[in-house]
Amino acid sequence: MEDINIEDFLKIDLRIARIVNAESVEEADKLIKLRLDLGNEGEKTVFAGIKKAYKIEDLTDKLVVCVNNLEARKMRFGISEGMILASGDEDEGIFIISPDAGAYPGMKVK
């Protein structure tokens, strides 16, 4: 993997977001459609490949870390306006990166 410098890293706008709605994407094996509240930053729709790891009903109100300034991407099922951070893979399991208590929607991650 190629190294980036601090200026490249500072271009990434990471924000705390609250999942306000999660819906299964019936035609997709891996995707869940998430509606994220980013506080003063507004709301975004994000498609996340976490269907095999998380139940829809367990995601509402969960705090996550969102790449807020990722260019929107047209997908087969709609437009994804960002990305949530997760670790792992389908073999190890997928684990959403969640902030500690006290973090709130819109808070900048530094």
PDB file as gemmi writes it, atoms N, CA and C in Angstrom:
CRYST1    1.000    1.000    1.000  90.00  90.00  90.00 P 1                      
ATOM      1  N   MET A   1       0.841  -1.167   0.000  1.00  0.00           N  
ATOM      2  CA  MET A   1       0.000   0.000   0.000  1.00  0.00           C  
ATOM      3  C   MET A   1       0.893   1.240   0.000  1.00  0.00           C  
ATOM      4  N   GLU A   2       0.468   2.230  -0.735  1.00  0.00           N  
ATOM      5  CA  GLU A   2       1.223   3.474  -0.860  1.00  0.00           C  
ATOM      6  C   GLU A   2       0.981   4.376   0.353  1.00  0.00           C  
ATOM      7  N   ASP A   3       2.063   4.963   0.883  1.00  0.00           N  
ATOM      8  CA  ASP A   3       1.938   5.918   1.982  1.00  0.00           C  
ATOM      9  C   ASP A   3       1.316   7.216   1.485  1.00  0.00           C  
ATOM     10  N   ILE A   4       0.600   7.895   2.387  1.00  0.00           N  
ATOM     11  CA  ILE A   4       0.091   9.226   2.086  1.00  0.00           C  
ATOM     12  C   ILE A   4       0.742  10.197   3.066  1.00  0.00           C  
ATOM     13  N   ASN A   5       0.745  11.474   2.709  1.00  0.00           N  
ATOM     14  CA  ASN A   5       1.302  12.459   3.627  1.00  0.00           C  
ATOM     15  C   ASN A   5       0.177  13.073   4.459  1.00  0.00           C  
ATOM     16  N   ILE A   6       0.553  13.910   5.410  1.00  0.00           N  
ATOM     17  CA  ILE A   6      -0.430  14.490   6.323  1.00  0.00           C  
ATOM     18  C   ILE A   6      -1.445  15.350   5.579  1.00  0.00           C  
ATOM     19  N   GLU A   7      -1.024  16.028   4.528  1.00  0.00           N  
ATOM     20  CA  GLU A   7      -1.960  16.850   3.750  1.00  0.00           C  
ATOM     21  C   GLU A   7      -3.039  15.984   3.100  1.00  0.00           C  
ATOM     22  N   ASP A   8      -2.648  14.808   2.605  1.00  0.00           N  
ATOM     23  CA  ASP A   8      -3.639  13.883   2.037  1.00  0.00           C  
ATOM     24  C   ASP A   8      -4.627  13.425   3.107  1.00  0.00           C  
ATOM     25  N   PHE A   9      -4.113  13.071   4.269  1.00  0.00           N  
ATOM     26  CA  PHE A   9      -4.974  12.601   5.349  1.00  0.00           C  
ATOM     27  C   PHE A   9      -5.944  13.687   5.798  1.00  0.00           C  
ATOM     28  N   LEU A  10      -5.480  14.924   5.885  1.00  0.00           N  
ATOM     29  CA  LEU A  10      -6.324  16.022   6.350  1.00  0.00           C  
ATOM     30  C   LEU A  10      -7.463  16.337   5.393  1.00  0.00           C  
ATOM     31  N   LYS A  11      -7.410  15.829   4.170  1.00  0.00           N  
ATOM     32  CA  LYS A  11      -8.497  16.017   3.213  1.00  0.00           C  
ATOM     33  C   LYS A  11      -9.711  15.159   3.554  1.00  0.00           C  
ATOM     34  N   ILE A  12      -9.513  14.116   4.354  1.00  0.00           N  
ATOM     35  CA  ILE A  12     -10.594  13.199   4.695  1.00  0.00           C  
ATOM     36  C   ILE A  12     -11.384  13.778   5.864  1.00  0.00           C  
ATOM     37  N   ASP A  13     -12.681  13.987   5.660  1.00  0.00           N  
ATOM     38  CA  ASP A  13     -13.562  14.539   6.691  1.00  0.00           C  
ATOM     39  C   ASP A  13     -14.308  13.387   7.361  1.00  0.00           C  
ATOM     40  N   LEU A  14     -13.772  12.922   8.490  1.00  0.00           N  
ATOM     41  CA  LEU A  14     -14.399  11.853   9.253  1.00  0.00           C  
ATOM     42  C   LEU A  14     -15.314  12.481  10.293  1.00  0.00           C  
ATOM     43  N   ARG A  15     -16.565  12.004  10.357  1.00  0.00           N  
ATOM     44  CA  ARG A  15     -17.557  12.555  11.284  1.00  0.00           C  
ATOM     45  C   ARG A  15     -18.285  11.428  11.995  1.00  0.00           C  
ATOM     46  N   ILE A  16     -18.739  11.727  13.204  1.00  0.00           N  
ATOM     47  CA  ILE A  16     -19.620  10.805  13.915  1.00  0.00           C  
ATOM     48  C   ILE A  16     -21.011  10.934  13.293  1.00  0.00           C  
ATOM     49  N   ALA A  17     -21.671   9.810  13.091  1.00  0.00           N  
ATOM     50  CA  ALA A  17     -23.028   9.798  12.541  1.00  0.00           C  
ATOM     51  C   ALA A  17     -23.871   8.817  13.344  1.00  0.00           C  
ATOM     52  N   ARG A  18     -25.165   9.101  13.408  1.00  0.00           N  
ATOM     53  CA  ARG A  18     -26.121   8.185  14.043  1.00  0.00           C  
ATOM     54  C   ARG A  18     -26.963   7.551  12.944  1.00  0.00           C  
ATOM     55  N   ILE A  19     -27.081   6.241  12.971  1.00  0.00           N  
ATOM     56  CA  ILE A  19     -27.933   5.552  12.010  1.00  0.00           C  
ATOM     57  C   ILE A  19     -29.384   5.794  12.432  1.00  0.00           C  
ATOM     58  N   VAL A  20     -30.132   6.510  11.598  1.00  0.00           N  
ATOM     59  CA  VAL A  20     -31.533   6.797  11.926  1.00  0.00           C  
ATOM     60  C   VAL A  20     -32.481   5.815  11.254  1.00  0.00           C  
ATOM     61  N   ASN A  21     -32.003   5.144  10.212  1.00  0.00           N  
ATOM     62  CA  ASN A  21     -32.835   4.158   9.531  1.00  0.00           C  
ATOM     63  C   ASN A  21     -31.924   3.158   8.816  1.00  0.00           C  
ATOM     64  N   ALA A  22     -32.294   1.906   8.871  1.00  0.00           N  
ATOM     65  CA  ALA A  22     -31.568   0.849   8.165  1.00  0.00           C  
ATOM     66  C   ALA A  22     -32.578  -0.015   7.428  1.00  0.00           C  
ATOM     67  N   GLU A  23     -32.308  -0.267   6.155  1.00  0.00           N  
ATOM     68  CA  GLU A  23     -33.213  -1.075   5.340  1.00  0.00           C  
ATOM     69  C   GLU A  23     -32.415  -2.133   4.578  1.00  0.00           C  
ATOM     70  N   SER A  24     -32.986  -3.304   4.494  1.00  0.00           N  
ATOM     71  CA  SER A  24     -32.377  -4.353   3.687  1.00  0.00           C  
ATOM     72  C   SER A  24     -32.524  -3.990   2.213  1.00  0.00           C  
ATOM     73  N   VAL A  25     -31.499  -4.249   1.438  1.00  0.00           N  
ATOM     74  CA  VAL A  25     -31.579  -4.098  -0.018  1.00  0.00           C  
ATOM     75  C   VAL A  25     -31.850  -5.507  -0.540  1.00  0.00           C  
ATOM     76  N   GLU A  26     -33.106  -5.786  -0.845  1.00  0.00           N  
ATOM     77  CA  GLU A  26     -33.555  -7.145  -1.156  1.00  0.00           C  
ATOM     78  C   GLU A  26     -32.776  -7.783  -2.308  1.00  0.00           C  
ATOM     79  N   GLU A  27     -32.428  -6.995  -3.305  1.00  0.00           N  
ATOM     80  CA  GLU A  27     -31.749  -7.548  -4.487  1.00  0.00           C  
ATOM     81  C   GLU A  27     -30.251  -7.751  -4.273  1.00  0.00           C  
ATOM     82  N   ALA A  28     -29.742  -7.371  -3.101  1.00  0.00           N  
ATOM     83  CA  ALA A  28     -28.302  -7.447  -2.834  1.00  0.00           C  
ATOM     84  C   ALA A  28     -28.023  -8.414  -1.685  1.00  0.00           C  
ATOM     85  N   ASP A  29     -26.988  -9.228  -1.841  1.00  0.00           N  
ATOM     86  CA  ASP A  29     -26.612 -10.190  -0.811  1.00  0.00           C  
ATOM     87  C   ASP A  29     -25.908  -9.542   0.380  1.00  0.00           C  
ATOM     88  N   LYS A  30     -25.168  -8.446   0.137  1.00  0.00           N  
ATOM     89  CA  LYS A  30     -24.322  -7.861   1.168  1.00  0.00           C  
ATOM     90  C   LYS A  30     -24.768  -6.492   1.663  1.00  0.00           C  
ATOM     91  N   LEU A  31     -25.580  -5.773   0.894  1.00  0.00           N  
ATOM     92  CA  LEU A  31     -25.829  -4.364   1.185  1.00  0.00           C  
ATOM     93  C   LEU A  31     -27.018  -4.093   2.097  1.00  0.00           C  
ATOM     94  N   ILE A  32     -26.805  -3.111   2.975  1.00  0.00           N  
ATOM     95  CA  ILE A  32     -27.863  -2.514   3.776  1.00  0.00           C  
ATOM     96  C   ILE A  32     -27.852  -1.025   3.451  1.00  0.00           C  
ATOM     97  N   LYS A  33     -29.035  -0.451   3.269  1.00  0.00           N  
ATOM     98  CA  LYS A  33     -29.165   0.982   3.020  1.00  0.00           C  
ATOM     99  C   LYS A  33     -29.317   1.676   4.370  1.00  0.00           C  
ATOM    100  N   LEU A  34     -28.405   2.613   4.655  1.00  0.00           N  
ATOM    101  CA  LEU A  34     -28.408   3.333   5.918  1.00  0.00           C  
ATOM    102  C   LEU A  34     -28.713   4.803   5.688  1.00  0.00           C  
ATOM    103  N   ARG A  35     -29.539   5.368   6.545  1.00  0.00           N  
ATOM    104  CA  ARG A  35     -29.758   6.820   6.560  1.00  0.00           C  
ATOM    105  C   ARG A  35     -29.032   7.322   7.800  1.00  0.00           C  
ATOM    106  N   LEU A  36     -28.070   8.224   7.586  1.00  0.00           N  
ATOM    107  CA  LEU A  36     -27.218   8.716   8.660  1.00  0.00           C  
ATOM    108  C   LEU A  36     -27.548  10.156   9.019  1.00  0.00           C  
ATOM    109  N   ASP A  37     -27.594  10.438  10.307  1.00  0.00           N  
ATOM    110  CA  ASP A  37     -27.732  11.800  10.819  1.00  0.00           C  
ATOM    111  C   ASP A  37     -26.339  12.267  11.210  1.00  0.00           C  
ATOM    112  N   LEU A  38     -25.890  13.359  10.567  1.00  0.00           N  
ATOM    113  CA  LEU A  38     -24.580  13.932  10.847  1.00  0.00           C  
ATOM    114  C   LEU A  38     -24.706  15.281  11.550  1.00  0.00           C  
ATOM    115  N   GLY A  39     -25.745  15.452  12.355  1.00  0.00           N  
ATOM    116  CA  GLY A  39     -25.928  16.684  13.106  1.00  0.00           C  
ATOM    117  C   GLY A  39     -26.058  17.883  12.179  1.00  0.00           C  
ATOM    118  N   ASN A  40     -25.258  18.916  12.422  1.00  0.00           N  
ATOM    119  CA  ASN A  40     -25.293  20.130  11.606  1.00  0.00           C  
ATOM    120  C   ASN A  40     -24.872  19.895  10.163  1.00  0.00           C  
ATOM    121  N   GLU A  41     -24.253  18.758   9.887  1.00  0.00           N  
ATOM    122  CA  GLU A  41     -23.824  18.411   8.528  1.00  0.00           C  
ATOM    123  C   GLU A  41     -24.979  17.863   7.693  1.00  0.00           C  
ATOM    124  N   GLY A  42     -26.125  17.583   8.322  1.00  0.00           N  
ATOM    125  CA  GLY A  42     -27.294  17.076   7.599  1.00  0.00           C  
ATOM    126  C   GLY A  42     -27.398  15.560   7.642  1.00  0.00           C  
ATOM    127  N   GLU A  43     -28.088  15.004   6.663  1.00  0.00           N  
ATOM    128  CA  GLU A  43     -28.269  13.552   6.559  1.00  0.00           C  
ATOM    129  C   GLU A  43     -27.674  13.043   5.262  1.00  0.00           C  
ATOM    130  N   LYS A  44     -27.290  11.775   5.273  1.00  0.00           N  
ATOM    131  CA  LYS A  44     -26.745  11.123   4.084  1.00  0.00           C  
ATOM    132  C   LYS A  44     -27.284   9.708   4.000  1.00  0.00           C  
ATOM    133  N   THR A  45     -27.367   9.218   2.775  1.00  0.00           N  
ATOM    134  CA  THR A  45     -27.677   7.813   2.528  1.00  0.00           C  
ATOM    135  C   THR A  45     -26.380   7.106   2.157  1.00  0.00           C  
ATOM    136  N   VAL A  46     -26.149   5.976   2.804  1.00  0.00           N  
ATOM    137  CA  VAL A  46     -24.938   5.190   2.564  1.00  0.00           C  
ATOM    138  C   VAL A  46     -25.347   3.733   2.396  1.00  0.00           C  
ATOM    139  N   PHE A  47     -24.764   3.071   1.416  1.00  0.00           N  
ATOM    140  CA  PHE A  47     -24.949   1.629   1.255  1.00  0.00           C  
ATOM    141  C   PHE A  47     -23.710   0.946   1.829  1.00  0.00           C  
ATOM    142  N   ALA A  48     -23.921   0.039   2.774  1.00  0.00           N  
ATOM    143  CA  ALA A  48     -22.811  -0.640   3.443  1.00  0.00           C  
ATOM    144  C   ALA A  48     -22.923  -2.145   3.259  1.00  0.00           C  
ATOM    145  N   GLY A  49     -21.820  -2.793   2.995  1.00  0.00           N  
ATOM    146  CA  GLY A  49     -21.777  -4.236   2.782  1.00  0.00           C  
ATOM    147  C   GLY A  49     -21.684  -5.001   4.090  1.00  0.00           C  
ATOM    148  N   ILE A  50     -22.682  -4.844   4.942  1.00  0.00           N  
ATOM    149  CA  ILE A  50     -22.648  -5.432   6.283  1.00  0.00           C  
ATOM    150  C   ILE A  50     -23.823  -6.364   6.579  1.00  0.00           C  
ATOM    151  N   LYS A  51     -24.574  -6.721   5.548  1.00  0.00           N  
ATOM    152  CA  LYS A  51     -25.810  -7.498   5.743  1.00  0.00           C  
ATOM    153  C   LYS A  51     -25.577  -8.831   6.449  1.00  0.00           C  
ATOM    154  N   LYS A  52     -24.471  -9.501   6.164  1.00  0.00           N  
ATOM    155  CA  LYS A  52     -24.224 -10.808   6.766  1.00  0.00           C  
ATOM    156  C   LYS A  52     -23.759 -10.710   8.217  1.00  0.00           C  
ATOM    157  N   ALA A  53     -23.351  -9.507   8.645  1.00  0.00           N  
ATOM    158  CA  ALA A  53     -22.806  -9.347   9.986  1.00  0.00           C  
ATOM    159  C   ALA A  53     -23.759  -8.683  10.972  1.00  0.00           C  
ATOM    160  N   TYR A  54     -24.758  -7.935  10.467  1.00  0.00           N  
ATOM    161  CA  TYR A  54     -25.627  -7.151  11.352  1.00  0.00           C  
ATOM    162  C   TYR A  54     -27.091  -7.347  10.997  1.00  0.00           C  
ATOM    163  N   LYS A  55     -27.923  -7.376  12.033  1.00  0.00           N  
ATOM    164  CA  LYS A  55     -29.364  -7.405  11.849  1.00  0.00           C  
ATOM    165  C   LYS A  55     -29.850  -5.964  11.708  1.00  0.00           C  
ATOM    166  N   ILE A  56     -30.793  -5.757  10.816  1.00  0.00           N  
ATOM    167  CA  ILE A  56     -31.343  -4.423  10.564  1.00  0.00           C  
ATOM    168  C   ILE A  56     -31.787  -3.757  11.872  1.00  0.00           C  
ATOM    169  N   GLU A  57     -32.514  -4.482  12.697  1.00  0.00           N  
ATOM    170  CA  GLU A  57     -33.074  -3.906  13.915  1.00  0.00           C  
ATOM    171  C   GLU A  57     -32.016  -3.507  14.941  1.00  0.00           C  
ATOM    172  N   ASP A  58     -30.795  -4.030  14.818  1.00  0.00           N  
ATOM    173  CA  ASP A  58     -29.723  -3.680  15.759  1.00  0.00           C  
ATOM    174  C   ASP A  58     -28.957  -2.427  15.345  1.00  0.00           C  
ATOM    175  N   LEU A  59     -29.235  -1.900  14.173  1.00  0.00           N  
ATOM    176  CA  LEU A  59     -28.452  -0.769  13.664  1.00  0.00           C  
ATOM    177  C   LEU A  59     -29.034   0.602  13.998  1.00  0.00           C  
ATOM    178  N   THR A  60     -30.339   0.703  14.140  1.00  0.00           N  
ATOM    179  CA  THR A  60     -30.964   2.001  14.412  1.00  0.00           C  
ATOM    180  C   THR A  60     -30.432   2.584  15.719  1.00  0.00           C  
ATOM    181  N   ASP A  61     -30.053   3.851  15.671  1.00  0.00           N  
ATOM    182  CA  ASP A  61     -29.499   4.624  16.792  1.00  0.00           C  
ATOM    183  C   ASP A  61     -28.037   4.317  17.095  1.00  0.00           C  
ATOM    184  N   LYS A  62     -27.418   3.426  16.354  1.00  0.00           N  
ATOM    185  CA  LYS A  62     -26.006   3.115  16.556  1.00  0.00           C  
ATOM    186  C   LYS A  62     -25.158   4.279  16.046  1.00  0.00           C  
ATOM    187  N   LEU A  63     -24.144   4.673  16.830  1.00  0.00           N  
ATOM    188  CA  LEU A  63     -23.191   5.681  16.377  1.00  0.00           C  
ATOM    189  C   LEU A  63     -22.088   5.011  15.580  1.00  0.00           C  
ATOM    190  N   VAL A  64     -21.707   5.634  14.472  1.00  0.00           N  
ATOM    191  CA  VAL A  64     -20.678   5.113  13.581  1.00  0.00           C  
ATOM    192  C   VAL A  64     -19.756   6.260  13.169  1.00  0.00           C  
ATOM    193  N   VAL A  65     -18.654   5.904  12.514  1.00  0.00           N  
ATOM    194  CA  VAL A  65     -17.753   6.899  11.929  1.00  0.00           C  
ATOM    195  C   VAL A  65     -18.001   6.890  10.426  1.00  0.00           C  
ATOM    196  N   CYS A  66     -18.203   8.071   9.864  1.00  0.00           N  
ATOM    197  CA  CYS A  66     -18.553   8.225   8.449  1.00  0.00           C  
ATOM    198  C   CYS A  66     -17.490   9.049   7.729  1.00  0.00           C  
ATOM    199  N   VAL A  67     -17.130   8.618   6.518  1.00  0.00           N  
ATOM    200  CA  VAL A  67     -16.330   9.461   5.629  1.00  0.00           C  
ATOM    201  C   VAL A  67     -17.328  10.412   4.992  1.00  0.00           C  
ATOM    202  N   ASN A  68     -17.324  11.652   5.452  1.00  0.00           N  
ATOM    203  CA  ASN A  68     -18.355  12.626   5.106  1.00  0.00           C  
ATOM    204  C   ASN A  68     -18.141  13.257   3.738  1.00  0.00           C  
ATOM    205  N   ASN A  69     -16.904  13.353   3.299  1.00  0.00           N  
ATOM    206  CA  ASN A  69     -16.634  14.059   2.041  1.00  0.00           C  
ATOM    207  C   ASN A  69     -16.244  13.116   0.901  1.00  0.00           C  
ATOM    208  N   LEU A  70     -16.672  11.873   0.988  1.00  0.00           N  
ATOM    209  CA  LEU A  70     -16.451  10.939  -0.116  1.00  0.00           C  
ATOM    210  C   LEU A  70     -17.401  11.291  -1.253  1.00  0.00           C  
ATOM    211  N   GLU A  71     -16.879  11.342  -2.443  1.00  0.00           N  
ATOM    212  CA  GLU A  71     -17.712  11.674  -3.607  1.00  0.00           C  
ATOM    213  C   GLU A  71     -18.866  10.682  -3.722  1.00  0.00           C  
ATOM    214  N   ALA A  72     -20.069  11.198  -3.943  1.00  0.00           N  
ATOM    215  CA  ALA A  72     -21.246  10.339  -4.098  1.00  0.00           C  
ATOM    216  C   ALA A  72     -21.031   9.374  -5.265  1.00  0.00           C  
ATOM    217  N   ARG A  73     -21.556   8.168  -5.103  1.00  0.00           N  
ATOM    218  CA  ARG A  73     -21.358   7.126  -6.115  1.00  0.00           C  
ATOM    219  C   ARG A  73     -22.694   6.497  -6.475  1.00  0.00           C  
ATOM    220  N   LYS A  74     -23.008   6.503  -7.752  1.00  0.00           N  
ATOM    221  CA  LYS A  74     -24.234   5.873  -8.224  1.00  0.00           C  
ATOM    222  C   LYS A  74     -24.026   4.369  -8.234  1.00  0.00           C  
ATOM    223  N   MET A  75     -24.931   3.691  -7.538  1.00  0.00           N  
ATOM    224  CA  MET A  75     -24.886   2.233  -7.488  1.00  0.00           C  
ATOM    225  C   MET A  75     -26.164   1.701  -8.120  1.00  0.00           C  
ATOM    226  N   ARG A  76     -26.235   0.430  -8.309  1.00  0.00           N  
ATOM    227  CA  ARG A  76     -27.410  -0.181  -8.920  1.00  0.00           C  
ATOM    228  C   ARG A  76     -28.677   0.083  -8.109  1.00  0.00           C  
ATOM    229  N   PHE A  77     -28.533   0.249  -6.802  1.00  0.00           N  
ATOM    230  CA  PHE A  77     -29.677   0.365  -5.908  1.00  0.00           C  
ATOM    231  C   PHE A  77     -29.959   1.798  -5.462  1.00  0.00           C  
ATOM    232  N   GLY A  78     -29.125   2.742  -5.880  1.00  0.00           N  
ATOM    233  CA  GLY A  78     -29.294   4.137  -5.482  1.00  0.00           C  
ATOM    234  C   GLY A  78     -27.951   4.833  -5.392  1.00  0.00           C  
ATOM    235  N   ILE A  79     -27.947   6.014  -4.818  1.00  0.00           N  
ATOM    236  CA  ILE A  79     -26.720   6.794  -4.694  1.00  0.00           C  
ATOM    237  C   ILE A  79     -26.204   6.690  -3.265  1.00  0.00           C  
ATOM    238  N   SER A  80     -24.938   6.316  -3.110  1.00  0.00           N  
ATOM    239  CA  SER A  80     -24.286   6.256  -1.812  1.00  0.00           C  
ATOM    240  C   SER A  80     -23.487   7.540  -1.641  1.00  0.00           C  
ATOM    241  N   GLU A  81     -23.750   8.257  -0.542  1.00  0.00           N  
ATOM    242  CA  GLU A  81     -23.182   9.580  -0.335  1.00  0.00           C  
ATOM    243  C   GLU A  81     -22.025   9.608   0.660  1.00  0.00           C  
ATOM    244  N   GLY A  82     -21.507   8.463   1.011  1.00  0.00           N  
ATOM    245  CA  GLY A  82     -20.407   8.403   1.963  1.00  0.00           C  
ATOM    246  C   GLY A  82     -20.049   6.963   2.235  1.00  0.00           C  
ATOM    247  N   MET A  83     -19.377   6.737   3.358  1.00  0.00           N  
ATOM    248  CA  MET A  83     -18.954   5.394   3.734  1.00  0.00           C  
ATOM    249  C   MET A  83     -18.838   5.344   5.249  1.00  0.00           C  
ATOM    250  N   ILE A  84     -19.252   4.234   5.847  1.00  0.00           N  
ATOM    251  CA  ILE A  84     -18.992   4.057   7.269  1.00  0.00           C  
ATOM    252  C   ILE A  84     -17.740   3.200   7.410  1.00  0.00           C  
ATOM    253  N   LEU A  85     -17.016   3.373   8.508  1.00  0.00           N  
ATOM    254  CA  LEU A  85     -15.794   2.624   8.731  1.00  0.00           C  
ATOM    255  C   LEU A  85     -16.090   1.312   9.447  1.00  0.00           C  
ATOM    256  N   ALA A  86     -15.465   0.253   8.962  1.00  0.00           N  
ATOM    257  CA  ALA A  86     -15.585  -1.070   9.563  1.00  0.00           C  
ATOM    258  C   ALA A  86     -14.264  -1.798   9.357  1.00  0.00           C  
ATOM    259  N   SER A  87     -14.041  -2.824  10.155  1.00  0.00           N  
ATOM    260  CA  SER A  87     -12.839  -3.639   9.999  1.00  0.00           C  
ATOM    261  C   SER A  87     -13.248  -5.074   9.713  1.00  0.00           C  
ATOM    262  N   GLY A  88     -12.261  -5.886   9.329  1.00  0.00           N  
ATOM    263  CA  GLY A  88     -12.501  -7.291   9.071  1.00  0.00           C  
ATOM    264  C   GLY A  88     -12.952  -7.570   7.656  1.00  0.00           C  
ATOM    265  N   ASP A  89     -13.426  -8.787   7.465  1.00  0.00           N  
ATOM    266  CA  ASP A  89     -13.925  -9.221   6.173  1.00  0.00           C  
ATOM    267  C   ASP A  89     -14.918 -10.359   6.403  1.00  0.00           C  
ATOM    268  N   GLU A  90     -15.413 -10.929   5.329  1.00  0.00           N  
ATOM    269  CA  GLU A  90     -16.432 -11.975   5.478  1.00  0.00           C  
ATOM    270  C   GLU A  90     -15.902 -13.221   6.183  1.00  0.00           C  
ATOM    271  N   ASP A  91     -14.599 -13.500   6.076  1.00  0.00           N  
ATOM    272  CA  ASP A  91     -14.038 -14.668   6.756  1.00  0.00           C  
ATOM    273  C   ASP A  91     -13.871 -14.428   8.256  1.00  0.00           C  
ATOM    274  N   GLU A  92     -13.352 -13.252   8.628  1.00  0.00           N  
ATOM    275  CA  GLU A  92     -13.099 -12.927  10.036  1.00  0.00           C  
ATOM    276  C   GLU A  92     -14.341 -12.385  10.734  1.00  0.00           C  
ATOM    277  N   GLY A  93     -15.242 -11.823   9.948  1.00  0.00           N  
ATOM    278  CA  GLY A  93     -16.380 -11.093  10.474  1.00  0.00           C  
ATOM    279  C   GLY A  93     -16.193  -9.621  10.162  1.00  0.00           C  
ATOM    280  N   ILE A  94     -17.286  -8.884  10.142  1.00  0.00           N  
ATOM    281  CA  ILE A  94     -17.245  -7.454   9.862  1.00  0.00           C  
ATOM    282  C   ILE A  94     -17.633  -6.735  11.147  1.00  0.00           C  
ATOM    283  N   PHE A  95     -16.849  -5.709  11.513  1.00  0.00           N  
ATOM    284  CA  PHE A  95     -17.039  -4.999  12.765  1.00  0.00           C  
ATOM    285  C   PHE A  95     -17.076  -3.494  12.502  1.00  0.00           C  
ATOM    286  N   ILE A  96     -18.236  -2.887  12.725  1.00  0.00           N  
ATOM    287  CA  ILE A  96     -18.382  -1.447  12.547  1.00  0.00           C  
ATOM    288  C   ILE A  96     -17.552  -0.728  13.610  1.00  0.00           C  
ATOM    289  N   ILE A  97     -16.818   0.295  13.183  1.00  0.00           N  
ATOM    290  CA  ILE A  97     -16.066   1.127  14.116  1.00  0.00           C  
ATOM    291  C   ILE A  97     -17.052   2.080  14.790  1.00  0.00           C  
ATOM    292  N   SER A  98     -17.136   2.007  16.117  1.00  0.00           N  
ATOM    293  CA  SER A  98     -18.095   2.813  16.868  1.00  0.00           C  
ATOM    294  C   SER A  98     -17.361   3.695  17.876  1.00  0.00           C  
ATOM    295  N   PRO A  99     -17.803   4.948  18.015  1.00  0.00           N  
ATOM    296  CA  PRO A  99     -17.169   5.840  18.989  1.00  0.00           C  
ATOM    297  C   PRO A  99     -17.628   5.537  20.414  1.00  0.00           C  
ATOM    298  N   ASP A 100     -16.866   6.019  21.367  1.00  0.00           N  
ATOM    299  CA  ASP A 100     -17.225   5.883  22.778  1.00  0.00           C  
ATOM    300  C   ASP A 100     -18.380   6.808  23.132  1.00  0.00           C  
ATOM    301  N   ALA A 101     -18.957   6.574  24.293  1.00  0.00           N  
ATOM    302  CA  ALA A 101     -20.016   7.425  24.817  1.00  0.00           C  
ATOM    303  C   ALA A 101     -19.506   8.859  24.918  1.00  0.00           C  
ATOM    304  N   GLY A 102     -20.393   9.801  24.627  1.00  0.00           N  
ATOM    305  CA  GLY A 102     -20.029  11.211  24.664  1.00  0.00           C  
ATOM    306  C   GLY A 102     -19.879  11.804  23.276  1.00  0.00           C  
ATOM    307  N   ALA A 103     -19.595  10.965  22.297  1.00  0.00           N  
ATOM    308  CA  ALA A 103     -19.514  11.438  20.906  1.00  0.00           C  
ATOM    309  C   ALA A 103     -20.936  11.712  20.426  1.00  0.00           C  
ATOM    310  N   TYR A 104     -21.081  12.628  19.484  1.00  0.00           N  
ATOM    311  CA  TYR A 104     -22.409  12.994  18.999  1.00  0.00           C  
ATOM    312  C   TYR A 104     -22.370  13.218  17.492  1.00  0.00           C  
ATOM    313  N   PRO A 105     -23.524  13.086  16.822  1.00  0.00           N  
ATOM    314  CA  PRO A 105     -23.589  13.260  15.367  1.00  0.00           C  
ATOM    315  C   PRO A 105     -23.043  14.612  14.924  1.00  0.00           C  
ATOM    316  N   GLY A 106     -22.171  14.557  13.922  1.00  0.00           N  
ATOM    317  CA  GLY A 106     -21.549  15.750  13.377  1.00  0.00           C  
ATOM    318  C   GLY A 106     -20.175  16.041  13.948  1.00  0.00           C  
ATOM    319  N   MET A 107     -19.844  15.437  15.087  1.00  0.00           N  
ATOM    320  CA  MET A 107     -18.536  15.677  15.705  1.00  0.00           C  
ATOM    321  C   MET A 107     -17.433  15.227  14.747  1.00  0.00           C  
ATOM    322  N   LYS A 108     -16.412  16.056  14.599  1.00  0.00           N  
ATOM    323  CA  LYS A 108     -15.292  15.736  13.717  1.00  0.00           C  
ATOM    324  C   LYS A 108     -14.370  14.737  14.399  1.00  0.00           C  
ATOM    325  N   VAL A 109     -13.918  13.757  13.649  1.00  0.00           N  
ATOM    326  CA  VAL A 109     -12.947  12.770  14.151  1.00  0.00           C  
ATOM    327  C   VAL A 109     -11.568  13.254  13.737  1.00  0.00           C  
ATOM    328  N   LYS A 110     -10.678  13.353  14.710  1.00  0.00           N  
ATOM    329  CA  LYS A 110      -9.312  13.854  14.443  1.00  0.00           C  
ATOM    330  C   LYS A 110      -8.303  12.809  14.847  1.00  0.00           C  
TER     331      LYS A 110                                                      
END                                                                             
